[in-house]
Amino acid sequence: MSFFSKLFGTKQQEEIKMTKSNIGIILGSTREGRVSPQVGAWVKELADKRGDANYTIIDIADYKLPLLGEAGADASGAAAWSEVIAKQDGFVFIVQEYNHSITGALKNALDYLRVEWNDKAAGIVSYGAVGGARAAEHLRGILSELSVAHVRVHPALSLFTDFENGTDLKPADVQAASVNQMLDQVIPWTTALNTIRK
């Protein structure tokens, strides 16, 4: 590296600093009566106040993604799913715990793609009877296989204390701080991994 490059930085370094990363907030449930849209909207509201990235809610329910490999199924949403995930530099997964794991819909959506996930960062916001902790742990293994760098801080919402009647999101104040701490880790990891992919 030349003296001037060390002093002023390279054009590539300047572009990375000046361009905000795209972070997709992925709603991990598609079932009727789900509360993930509330959680996703709350996370996006907190994230948008930071001004450090372009945050977009991505709802799996908006894409036709039948069970991967199902004979005769209409997988017409697969191309659009690939396109929207490829555009993201990082992710926040909104994860609900079903029977000690993630939803079938989220697992299926993850399995549809490979390179679109690779070398990106992710945070996890989970919810459930025990904060969705077991679902988050299962998701971490899947993300590792997909070469997604998942961060340590993990907001875990309880259906008993962070939701009114188990359905209306009313998070404790500490949860907003936890979301910001998670994003404090997601953003630098995303920035670092951008240099690998670009």
C-alpha positions as YAML, in Angstrom:
chain: A
units: angstrom
residues:
- id: 1
  name: MET
  ca: [0.00, 0.00, 0.00]
- id: 2
  name: SER
  ca: [1.39, 3.43, -0.94]
- id: 3
  name: PHE
  ca: [1.97, 6.29, 1.47]
- id: 4
  name: PHE
  ca: [-1.03, 8.21, 0.08]
- id: 5
  name: SER
  ca: [-3.29, 5.16, 0.34]
- id: 6
  name: LYS
  ca: [-2.35, 4.77, 3.99]
- id: 7
  name: LEU
  ca: [-2.93, 8.45, 4.61]
- id: 8
  name: PHE
  ca: [-6.16, 8.97, 2.70]
- id: 9
  name: GLY
  ca: [-7.53, 5.43, 2.31]
- id: 10
  name: THR
  ca: [-8.39, 3.67, -0.90]
- id: 11
  name: LYS
  ca: [-11.42, 4.32, -3.07]
- id: 12
  name: GLN
  ca: [-12.85, 0.93, -2.07]
- id: 13
  name: GLN
  ca: [-12.52, 1.77, 1.65]
- id: 14
  name: GLU
  ca: [-14.25, 5.11, 1.08]
- id: 15
  name: GLU
  ca: [-17.13, 3.45, -0.77]
- id: 16
  name: ILE
  ca: [-17.64, 0.93, 2.03]
- id: 17
  name: LYS
  ca: [-17.70, 3.71, 4.64]
- id: 18
  name: MET
  ca: [-20.09, 5.87, 2.62]
- id: 19
  name: THR
  ca: [-22.57, 3.18, 1.58]
- id: 20
  name: LYS
  ca: [-25.07, 2.01, 4.17]
- id: 21
  name: SER
  ca: [-25.55, -1.72, 4.42]
- id: 22
  name: ASN
  ca: [-28.91, -3.35, 3.68]
- id: 23
  name: ILE
  ca: [-30.24, -5.33, 6.64]
- id: 24
  name: GLY
  ca: [-33.25, -7.59, 6.08]
- id: 25
  name: ILE
  ca: [-35.54, -8.17, 9.06]
- id: 26
  name: ILE
  ca: [-36.91, -11.64, 8.29]
- id: 27
  name: LEU
  ca: [-40.27, -12.66, 9.74]
- id: 28
  name: GLY
  ca: [-39.86, -16.35, 10.49]
- id: 29
  name: SER
  ca: [-43.50, -17.43, 10.80]
- id: 30
  name: THR
  ca: [-46.31, -17.71, 8.25]
- id: 31
  name: ARG
  ca: [-49.10, -19.17, 10.35]
- id: 32
  name: GLU
  ca: [-52.44, -17.45, 10.98]
- id: 33
  name: GLY
  ca: [-52.49, -15.38, 14.15]
- id: 34
  name: ARG
  ca: [-48.71, -14.94, 14.22]
- id: 35
  name: VAL
  ca: [-47.19, -12.06, 16.17]
- id: 36
  name: SER
  ca: [-43.96, -11.83, 14.18]
- id: 37
  name: PRO
  ca: [-45.19, -8.77, 12.19]
- id: 38
  name: GLN
  ca: [-45.51, -6.86, 15.49]
- id: 39
  name: VAL
  ca: [-42.05, -7.91, 16.62]
- id: 40
  name: GLY
  ca: [-40.54, -7.11, 13.21]
- id: 41
  name: ALA
  ca: [-42.16, -3.65, 13.13]
- id: 42
  name: TRP
  ca: [-40.87, -2.92, 16.66]
- id: 43
  name: VAL
  ca: [-37.33, -3.98, 15.75]
- id: 44
  name: LYS
  ca: [-37.45, -1.90, 12.56]
- id: 45
  name: GLU
  ca: [-38.65, 1.17, 14.46]
- id: 46
  name: LEU
  ca: [-35.74, 0.87, 16.89]
- id: 47
  name: ALA
  ca: [-33.28, 0.15, 14.08]
- id: 48
  name: ASP
  ca: [-34.40, 3.05, 11.87]
- id: 49
  name: LYS
  ca: [-33.68, 5.51, 14.70]
- id: 50
  name: ARG
  ca: [-30.03, 4.49, 14.54]
- id: 51
  name: GLY
  ca: [-29.56, 5.64, 10.92]
- id: 52
  name: ASP
  ca: [-26.68, 3.21, 10.43]
- id: 53
  name: ALA
  ca: [-28.20, 0.92, 7.77]
- id: 54
  name: ASN
  ca: [-31.15, 0.47, 5.43]
- id: 55
  name: TYR
  ca: [-33.57, -1.82, 7.30]
- id: 56
  name: THR
  ca: [-36.29, -3.70, 5.40]
- id: 57
  name: ILE
  ca: [-38.90, -6.15, 6.67]
- id: 58
  name: ILE
  ca: [-38.92, -9.36, 4.61]
- id: 59
  name: ASP
  ca: [-41.97, -11.57, 5.17]
- id: 60
  name: ILE
  ca: [-41.62, -15.22, 4.13]
- id: 61
  name: ALA
  ca: [-45.42, -15.29, 3.76]
- id: 62
  name: ASP
  ca: [-45.13, -12.94, 0.75]
- id: 63
  name: TYR
  ca: [-43.31, -15.61, -1.31]
- id: 64
  name: LYS
  ca: [-44.59, -18.87, -2.74]
- id: 65
  name: LEU
  ca: [-42.13, -21.33, -1.20]
- id: 66
  name: PRO
  ca: [-43.66, -24.80, -0.98]
- id: 67
  name: LEU
  ca: [-41.68, -27.57, 0.69]
- id: 68
  name: LEU
  ca: [-38.36, -27.72, -1.11]
- id: 69
  name: GLY
  ca: [-38.45, -30.46, -3.76]
- id: 70
  name: GLU
  ca: [-42.18, -31.13, -3.36]
- id: 71
  name: ALA
  ca: [-43.44, -32.69, -6.61]
- id: 72
  name: GLY
  ca: [-45.78, -30.51, -8.68]
- id: 73
  name: ALA
  ca: [-45.67, -27.60, -6.21]
- id: 74
  name: ASP
  ca: [-45.84, -23.97, -7.30]
- id: 75
  name: ALA
  ca: [-42.42, -22.55, -6.40]
- id: 76
  name: SER
  ca: [-42.96, -19.38, -8.42]
- id: 77
  name: GLY
  ca: [-41.79, -17.24, -5.50]
- id: 78
  name: ALA
  ca: [-38.33, -18.82, -5.39]
- id: 79
  name: ALA
  ca: [-36.71, -16.40, -7.86]
- id: 80
  name: ALA
  ca: [-38.05, -13.34, -6.03]
- id: 81
  name: TRP
  ca: [-36.94, -14.86, -2.70]
- id: 82
  name: SER
  ca: [-33.44, -15.37, -4.08]
- id: 83
  name: GLU
  ca: [-33.34, -11.81, -5.40]
- id: 84
  name: VAL
  ca: [-34.44, -10.11, -2.16]
- id: 85
  name: ILE
  ca: [-32.04, -12.14, 0.01]
- id: 86
  name: ALA
  ca: [-29.13, -11.57, -2.39]
- id: 87
  name: LYS
  ca: [-29.63, -7.79, -2.04]
- id: 88
  name: GLN
  ca: [-29.14, -7.90, 1.74]
- id: 89
  name: ASP
  ca: [-25.79, -7.45, 3.43]
- id: 90
  name: GLY
  ca: [-27.00, -8.77, 6.78]
- id: 91
  name: PHE
  ca: [-30.08, -9.96, 8.61]
- id: 92
  name: VAL
  ca: [-32.13, -9.86, 11.78]
- id: 93
  name: PHE
  ca: [-34.19, -13.03, 12.15]
- id: 94
  name: ILE
  ca: [-37.48, -12.77, 14.04]
- id: 95
  name: VAL
  ca: [-37.75, -16.29, 15.43]
- id: 96
  name: GLN
  ca: [-40.59, -17.96, 17.29]
- id: 97
  name: GLU
  ca: [-40.22, -21.24, 19.11]
- id: 98
  name: TYR
  ca: [-42.43, -24.11, 17.93]
- id: 99
  name: ASN
  ca: [-41.84, -27.43, 19.72]
- id: 100
  name: HIS
  ca: [-38.32, -26.44, 20.84]
- id: 101
  name: SER
  ca: [-37.19, -25.30, 17.38]
- id: 102
  name: ILE
  ca: [-37.74, -22.83, 14.55]
- id: 103
  name: THR
  ca: [-40.78, -22.95, 12.27]
- id: 104
  name: GLY
  ca: [-40.91, -25.27, 9.28]
- id: 105
  name: ALA
  ca: [-41.50, -22.21, 7.10]
- id: 106
  name: LEU
  ca: [-38.24, -20.57, 8.18]
- id: 107
  name: LYS
  ca: [-36.21, -23.78, 7.80]
- id: 108
  name: ASN
  ca: [-37.68, -24.29, 4.33]
- id: 109
  name: ALA
  ca: [-36.95, -20.67, 3.32]
- id: 110
  name: LEU
  ca: [-33.36, -21.00, 4.52]
- id: 111
  name: ASP
  ca: [-32.93, -24.28, 2.61]
- id: 112
  name: TYR
  ca: [-34.12, -22.74, -0.68]
- id: 113
  name: LEU
  ca: [-30.91, -20.72, -0.99]
- id: 114
  name: ARG
  ca: [-27.21, -21.11, -0.34]
- id: 115
  name: VAL
  ca: [-24.82, -18.53, -1.81]
- id: 116
  name: GLU
  ca: [-27.34, -15.73, -1.16]
- id: 117
  name: TRP
  ca: [-26.77, -16.28, 2.59]
- id: 118
  name: ASN
  ca: [-23.00, -16.80, 2.50]
- id: 119
  name: ASP
  ca: [-20.54, -14.42, 4.20]
- id: 120
  name: LYS
  ca: [-23.16, -12.18, 5.77]
- id: 121
  name: ALA
  ca: [-23.90, -11.29, 9.41]
- id: 122
  name: ALA
  ca: [-27.08, -11.87, 11.39]
- id: 123
  name: GLY
  ca: [-28.73, -11.12, 14.69]
- id: 124
  name: ILE
  ca: [-31.60, -13.07, 16.22]
- id: 125
  name: VAL
  ca: [-34.66, -11.75, 18.08]
- id: 126
  name: SER
  ca: [-36.69, -14.64, 19.46]
- id: 127
  name: TYR
  ca: [-39.88, -15.09, 21.41]
- id: 128
  name: GLY
  ca: [-41.78, -17.88, 23.11]
- id: 129
  name: ALA
  ca: [-42.66, -19.35, 26.49]
- id: 130
  name: VAL
  ca: [-38.97, -19.34, 27.43]
- id: 131
  name: GLY
  ca: [-38.02, -16.44, 25.16]
- id: 132
  name: GLY
  ca: [-37.58, -18.66, 22.12]
- id: 133
  name: ALA
  ca: [-34.10, -19.59, 23.36]
- id: 134
  name: ARG
  ca: [-34.17, -23.16, 22.06]
- id: 135
  name: ALA
  ca: [-35.32, -22.03, 18.61]
- id: 136
  name: ALA
  ca: [-32.51, -19.47, 18.52]
- id: 137
  name: GLU
  ca: [-29.96, -22.17, 19.37]
- id: 138
  name: HIS
  ca: [-31.25, -24.39, 16.55]
- id: 139
  name: LEU
  ca: [-31.12, -21.45, 14.14]
- id: 140
  name: ARG
  ca: [-27.48, -20.77, 15.06]
- id: 141
  name: GLY
  ca: [-26.45, -24.22, 13.84]
- id: 142
  name: ILE
  ca: [-28.25, -23.72, 10.52]
- id: 143
  name: LEU
  ca: [-26.74, -20.25, 10.04]
- id: 144
  name: SER
  ca: [-23.27, -21.61, 10.71]
- id: 145
  name: GLU
  ca: [-23.74, -24.19, 7.95]
- id: 146
  name: LEU
  ca: [-24.82, -21.37, 5.60]
- id: 147
  name: SER
  ca: [-21.68, -19.32, 6.46]
- id: 148
  name: VAL
  ca: [-23.68, -16.63, 8.24]
- id: 149
  name: ALA
  ca: [-21.85, -14.96, 11.14]
- id: 150
  name: HIS
  ca: [-24.42, -14.76, 13.94]
- id: 151
  name: VAL
  ca: [-23.73, -12.35, 16.78]
- id: 152
  name: ARG
  ca: [-23.77, -13.18, 20.49]
- id: 153
  name: VAL
  ca: [-26.30, -10.65, 21.84]
- id: 154
  name: HIS
  ca: [-29.78, -12.12, 21.50]
- id: 155
  name: PRO
  ca: [-32.97, -10.33, 22.58]
- id: 156
  name: ALA
  ca: [-35.37, -13.00, 23.90]
- id: 157
  name: LEU
  ca: [-38.99, -11.95, 24.40]
- id: 158
  name: SER
  ca: [-41.21, -13.84, 26.82]
- id: 159
  name: LEU
  ca: [-44.83, -14.49, 25.86]
- id: 160
  name: PHE
  ca: [-45.65, -13.98, 29.57]
- id: 161
  name: THR
  ca: [-43.86, -10.70, 30.33]
- id: 162
  name: ASP
  ca: [-43.32, -8.98, 26.95]
- id: 163
  name: PHE
  ca: [-46.76, -9.63, 25.45]
- id: 164
  name: GLU
  ca: [-50.17, -8.68, 26.78]
- id: 165
  name: ASN
  ca: [-52.45, -11.74, 26.79]
- id: 166
  name: GLY
  ca: [-49.72, -13.55, 24.85]
- id: 167
  name: THR
  ca: [-50.63, -11.69, 21.67]
- id: 168
  name: ASP
  ca: [-49.99, -7.93, 21.93]
- id: 169
  name: LEU
  ca: [-46.33, -6.90, 22.07]
- id: 170
  name: LYS
  ca: [-45.57, -4.74, 25.11]
- id: 171
  name: PRO
  ca: [-41.82, -5.25, 25.57]
- id: 172
  name: ALA
  ca: [-40.02, -4.38, 28.77]
- id: 173
  name: ASP
  ca: [-37.66, -1.40, 28.48]
- id: 174
  name: VAL
  ca: [-34.64, -3.67, 28.79]
- id: 175
  name: GLN
  ca: [-35.59, -5.37, 25.52]
- id: 176
  name: ALA
  ca: [-35.10, -2.20, 23.45]
- id: 177
  name: ALA
  ca: [-31.61, -1.84, 24.91]
- id: 178
  name: SER
  ca: [-30.93, -5.48, 24.01]
- id: 179
  name: VAL
  ca: [-32.01, -4.92, 20.38]
- id: 180
  name: ASN
  ca: [-29.62, -1.98, 20.11]
- id: 181
  name: GLN
  ca: [-26.78, -3.99, 21.65]
- id: 182
  name: MET
  ca: [-27.43, -6.74, 19.10]
- id: 183
  name: LEU
  ca: [-27.34, -4.23, 16.24]
- id: 184
  name: ASP
  ca: [-24.14, -2.77, 17.70]
- id: 185
  name: GLN
  ca: [-22.62, -6.17, 16.86]
- id: 186
  name: VAL
  ca: [-24.47, -6.87, 13.59]
- id: 187
  name: ILE
  ca: [-23.43, -3.62, 11.87]
- id: 188
  name: PRO
  ca: [-19.62, -3.92, 12.28]
- id: 189
  name: TRP
  ca: [-19.72, -7.61, 11.34]
- id: 190
  name: THR
  ca: [-21.78, -6.74, 8.26]
- id: 191
  name: THR
  ca: [-19.33, -4.01, 7.30]
- id: 192
  name: ALA
  ca: [-16.38, -6.37, 7.71]
- id: 193
  name: LEU
  ca: [-18.00, -9.15, 5.70]
- id: 194
  name: ASN
  ca: [-18.90, -6.72, 2.90]
- id: 195
  name: THR
  ca: [-15.16, -6.54, 2.17]
- id: 196
  name: ILE
  ca: [-15.08, -10.30, 1.54]
- id: 197
  name: ARG
  ca: [-18.00, -10.34, -0.91]
- id: 198
  name: LYS
  ca: [-17.29, -7.13, -2.85]
...
